[in-house]
Amino acid sequence: MGDLVNLRQARKRKQRDEKSRKADQNRALHGRTRGERQLSDHERKNAGKQLDGHKRVDAAAPSADEADDEVVSVAGSDDAKSPDNAKNNVISIFAPDRPSET
């Protein structure tokens, strides 16, 4: 005669085994410790900063900062219409030698 088996316990044991097998597979595929993830994120950020630091800036082309320096003219104001007050009288050290004709 065979051994008696509790089917409920056998079913639960089978589910636990499948779950642990799947967890092992996921650990092999995606398993990195928190320290490893933080280290790779830190290295990626530093590489991005270093790359940004080596970018060349074209002095002849206006930058986004210079475009923001333009003064918005106010209706009825003669000072805002004069070419001398077209900018905030701020000269960038990266600006070309001649003022640009806009």
C-alpha positions in Angstrom: 0.0 0.0 0.0 1.2 3.5 -0.8 1.8 6.4 1.6 -1.1 8.8 2.3 -0.5 12.3 1.0 -2.4 15.4 2.1 -3.2 17.1 -1.2 -3.6 20.5 0.3 -0.1 20.4 1.7 1.3 18.9 -1.5 -0.3 21.7 -3.6 1.1 24.4 -1.2 4.6 22.8 -1.3 4.5 22.8 -5.1 3.6 26.5 -5.2 6.4 27.4 -2.8 8.9 25.5 -4.9 7.7 27.2 -8.1 7.9 30.6 -6.4 11.4 30.0 -5.2 12.5 28.7 -8.6 11.1 31.9 -10.2 12.8 34.1 -7.6 16.2 32.4 -8.3 15.7 33.1 -12.0 14.9 36.8 -11.3 17.9 37.2 -9.1 20.1 35.9 -11.8 18.6 38.2 -14.4 18.1 41.4 -12.3 20.1 40.9 -9.2 22.2 43.9 -8.3 22.7 45.1 -4.8 21.7 48.6 -3.8 25.4 49.7 -3.5 26.0 48.5 -7.1 23.0 50.4 -8.4 24.1 53.6 -6.6 27.7 53.3 -7.8 26.6 52.9 -11.4 24.2 55.9 -11.1 27.0 58.0 -9.6 29.4 57.0 -12.3 26.8 57.8 -15.0 26.2 61.3 -13.5 29.9 62.1 -13.2 30.4 61.1 -16.8 27.6 63.4 -17.9 29.0 66.3 -15.9 32.5 65.7 -17.4 31.0 65.5 -20.9 29.1 68.8 -20.4 32.3 70.5 -19.1 34.1 69.7 -22.3 31.4 71.2 -24.6 32.6 73.9 -26.9 30.6 77.2 -26.9 30.4 79.2 -30.1 31.1 82.8 -29.3 29.4 84.1 -32.5 26.1 82.3 -31.8 23.8 83.9 -29.1 23.2 81.7 -26.2 19.9 81.1 -24.5 21.0 83.3 -21.6 21.6 86.3 -23.9 18.2 85.8 -25.4 16.7 86.0 -21.9 18.4 89.4 -21.2 16.3 91.3 -23.8 14.1 94.0 -22.3 10.4 93.9 -22.9 9.2 97.2 -24.2 6.5 99.0 -22.3 3.8 100.9 -24.3 4.4 104.6 -24.3 8.0 104.3 -23.1 10.6 106.0 -25.3 13.5 104.6 -23.4 12.6 101.0 -24.2 12.5 101.8 -28.0 16.0 103.2 -28.1 18.7 100.8 -29.4 21.0 101.6 -26.4 18.4 100.1 -24.0 17.7 97.0 -26.1 19.6 94.9 -23.6 20.2 95.2 -19.9 23.6 96.9 -20.6 25.3 93.7 -19.7 28.2 92.6 -21.8 29.1 89.0 -21.7 32.8 88.1 -21.7 31.9 85.6 -24.4 30.2 88.2 -26.7 31.9 89.1 -30.0 34.0 92.3 -30.2 31.4 94.1 -32.3 27.8 94.5 -31.2 25.5 92.5 -33.3 23.0 94.3 -35.7 19.6 92.8 -34.9 
